[in-house]
Amino acid sequence: MTLLHVHDYGGDGPQLVLLHGYARSLADWDASAGLLTAGHHVLAIDLPGHGRSPRVSPWTIPTVVRHIADTLDAHGVGEAVVVGHSLGGLVAVEYARLNPERARGAVNLDGFWWGRGYPGAERISAGLLASAGAIAPPEYIEEQVVNAARFGIPADRAEAAIRAAVRPLPDGEWQLFPGRTEALEILDELHRLGEPGVAGWLDGVDCPLLLVQAGRRPPSAPGMEWFGEFNARFAQGVSDELAALSRTRSTIGVERIDATHIMNLETPEAVATLVTGFVRGLPD
């Protein structure tokens, strides 16, 4: 049995389990979790190979879901609403698929992917792999805080989140996570889930779902204009599929939030409001 690193934020009420995104950690949830504890018991988990959780091999969705379930068992958590951002959003939905008796519902915050053959997919994969397991220079934290300011993220929030996602090295450099082996396996899983499109992926998930899409696109960095075009094209395709799903499946709710992809760091209040409303509307 592999137990993952957990932070219990406390609170009383319906159980929430929070999952973070790729190359991040549970600290991304600090601001939202502080708001959610007013009406929920909130637990956050570092995914395998991230934050302070151990590495696992192979990094596959069924394996990760099993480790999450074992970790929740160890903390006495039974039925819960699982809320995930980005990679964590896909895992949250898959947790609900594989543990229908334990998932009251799942919230996916902008956790959508594309198949391997989607135009531009290989460039995205190459970019993620380039940083996987890399050693970053001593100024890495400061650079990330400056970048976060472009999105309106307060410096203290940004610094705490990025420090929790990396490991300090004796010479002042920083070890980035996940490692390359895990990154390759994660990308294989993402492409597998993204291949059938959103509607095909969600086929067979019967519990209530809230699917949240970012309403704003991030500004393109110099030389990365192609990514802005890729992002806009993919976002429109996801939006069209979500609209169709919301009309045909009563268990699926769709929301758009006025934020970019890193919404739980940008607008924790809006994220907490969406999650609270979803939980309140669930059947007893």
Stockholm file with secondary structure:
# STOCKHOLM 1.0

chainA/1-284         MTLLHVHDYGGDGPQLVLLHGYARSLADWDASAGLLTAGHHVLAIDLPGHGRSPRVSPWTIPTVVRHIADTLDAHGVGEAVVVGHSLGGLVAVEYARLNPERARGAVNLDGFWWGRGYPGAERISAGLLASAGAIAPPEYIEEQVVNAARFGIPADRAEAAIRAAVRPLPDGEWQLFPGRTEALEILDELHRLGEPGVAGWLDGVDCPLLLVQAGRRPPSAPGMEWFGEFNARFAQGVSDELAALSRTRSTIGVERIDATHIMNLETPEAVATLVTGFVRGLPD
#=GR chainA/1-284 SS CCCCCEEEEECSSSEEEEECCTTCCGGGGHHHHHHHTTTSEEEEECCTTSTTSCCCSSCCHHHHHHHHHHHHHHTTCCSEEEEEETHHHHHHHHHHHHCTTTEEEEEEESCCCCCTTSTTHHHHHHHHHHHTTCEECTTHHHHHHHHHHTTTCCHHHHHHHHHHHEEECTTSCEEESSCHHHHHHHHHHHHHHHTTHHHHHHTTCCSCEEEEEESSCCCCCTTCHHHHHHHHHHHHHHHHHHHHHHHHCTTEEEEEESSCTTHHHHCHHHHHHHHHHHHHTSCC
#=GC SS_cons         CCCCCEEEEECSSSEEEEECCTTCCGGGGHHHHHHHTTTSEEEEECCTTSTTSCCCSSCCHHHHHHHHHHHHHHTTCCSEEEEEETHHHHHHHHHHHHCTTTEEEEEEESCCCCCTTSTTHHHHHHHHHHHTTCEECTTHHHHHHHHHHTTTCCHHHHHHHHHHHEEECTTSCEEESSCHHHHHHHHHHHHHHHTTHHHHHHTTCCSCEEEEEESSCCCCCTTCHHHHHHHHHHHHHHHHHHHHHHHHCTTEEEEEESSCTTHHHHCHHHHHHHHHHHHHTSCC
//
